[in-house]
Amino acid sequence: MTNHLPASTEMAFDWDADHYTPFYTELLNTDLTEANVHNWLADWSRIADFAGEVASKLYVATTVDTTDEVADKRFKKLLNEIYPVLLTSEDMLKRKLLASGLNVPELAIPMRNIRADVELFREENLSLISQEGELGMEYDKIIGAQTINWDGAEITLPQVQLTLKETDRARREQIWRLAEERRLADKEALDGLWRKFMGLRKEMSANAGMSDYRAYQWKLKHRFDYTADDAIAFNKAVEEVVVPVAARLYERRRKRLGVDSLRPWDTLVDPDNHPALKPYDTVEELENTMATLFDRVDPQLGAYYHTMINEKLLDLDNRKGKAPGGYCTYYPNVKRPFIFMNAVGVHDDVQTLLHEGGHAFHAFESANLPYAQQKDVPMEFAEVASMSMELIGAPYLNKANGGFYVDADANRARVEHLEGMIQFWGYMSVVDMFQHWIYTNHDHATDPAACDEKWMELWSRYMVGIDFSGLEAYLGNRWRRQLHIFQLPFYYIEYGLAQLGAAQVWANSLNNQAGALADYRKALALGGTVKLPDLFQTAGAKLSFDSQTLADSVNLIERTIYQLDPA
């Protein structure tokens, strides 16, 4: 019956839940046997891919224009009326497959996920999940509407980066304070959302019989291969290994800027007061130069990116009303990724496109796995795909290799990225440890003022070297702008673990780029068909939480920084 699905998912944008039900009903009414299980799984994948693509495209429509009322209405209908039916139908199919007792070797690892999903599923949580999705949309609207007036024009807060890279320190401070005041203006609205998020999450975990929301998310995110204690151990390793290195780099920056203390408006400007890197003038130039870069990295990866250009699967520019951040999503029905970002003319845009390009390549490489369940990739490894591409693509940033910069500026860009990696690990630990505290102290953390205090405490441990004296109100507010905390709870340790994996892939590429890329692509093609440590191993890395493995990569990064910028 799945052969009767519409040719295009756009034709289903206004479907009701009843349109999906017959496809699931037929699957539920089929007697499963060894002879037909593969065809049954293929049919299940078709309807799951179709519905998944409708959901992805409706979500994309709400982010490319948060003021689009039609998109808003459609997505809310999906969340409130259709999604609960789809989740219930998917749960019934998972239970049917488990009850059959059939052995499907290709699904050995995905079956772990299926069992966990079945154990967590509660019908009473369906409406809560829908409500949570709506709160996420409200968060996007609040953040997406944040603008300030600067130099006689209205600009978005992502565009503030441009001035924060200028050499005029007084202007940097002025715009930084303006932006932070604008963020503070939404504090009350965001606090109201926070209390609602926390209420829903407490109820969800209780409904599922879990001890707390952390335990609920651990199982929901299919974290079978490491524990919460492992994550905390990794954050301790960051504190031990990374924080002192980051502090050295911040002190080096302070001295080169010639300032008494390094303030938050001093962290993005070039330390030698060179003008900000300007990699491109138009978004079209960003798009096309990146095409050349990817071609040089690997012809097949370049071909994937050209497909995205030709099929208009990129939305790169920043504009008012657009949701914040950047992401790569997947349209499973047509087996294509889609990249969303907010480019404003800074080098971070190049890094973001390299990063999201890695996610897109992951989607292309794993697209031919036959069953939807095999494409459920652990997020810790999904981020290895993206972060490795940032590092492997870095040698191609200079014009001689098809990139954006003269050699000196390409080195500056690489140093900026490598320093950012060191500094990011500390910030990752702030976000991750913050969430461990939140969801093991749920009632206390429902009070935003308590969150402000905890955030500042963790910041003082992991972000040593930036002087926030007199700016405590802005620092305490900083967690409200981290969308993961609101919309994607407990999705952040992935970045820290993946960055360590990516650093190992990069180290391999320094010795044998062709071999490292071959291992990288081989691992991407596996999707979610093997365990997380095996994905890392296939890519030439090790899933690790210890100080020594982290120190090996941190030492390589710091050494490379001084090689590229010995001043």
Secondary structure, DSSP 8 states (H G I E B T S, - for coil): -GGGS-SSGGGGTT--HHHHHHHHHHHHTS---TTTHHHHHHHHHHHHHHHHHHHHHHHHHHHH-TT-HHHHHHHHHIIIIIHHHHHHHHHHHHHHHHHHT---GGGTTHHHHHHHHHHH--GGGHHHHHHHHHHHHHHHHHHHT-EEEETTEEEEGGGHHHHHTSS-HHHHHHHHHHHHHHHHHTHHHHHHHHHHHHHHHHHHHHHTT-SSHHHHHHHHTT--SS-HHHHHHHHHHIIIIIHHHHHHHHHHHHHHHT-SS--GGGSSS-TT--------SSHHHHHHHHHHHHHHH-HHHHHHHHHHHHTT-EEEE--TT--SS-EEEEETTTTEEEEEEEE-SSHHHHHHHHHHHHHHHHHHHHTT-SSGGGG---HHHHHHHHHHHHHHHGGG-BGGGTSSB-HHHHHHHHHHHHHHHHHHHHHHHHHHHHHHHHHHSHHHHTSHHHHHHHHHHHHHHH-TT---TT-HHHHHHGGGG-HHHHHSTT-SHHHHHHHHHHHHHHHHHHH-HHHHHHHHHHHHHTTTSS-HHHHHHHTT-----SHHHHHHHHHHHHHHHHHH---
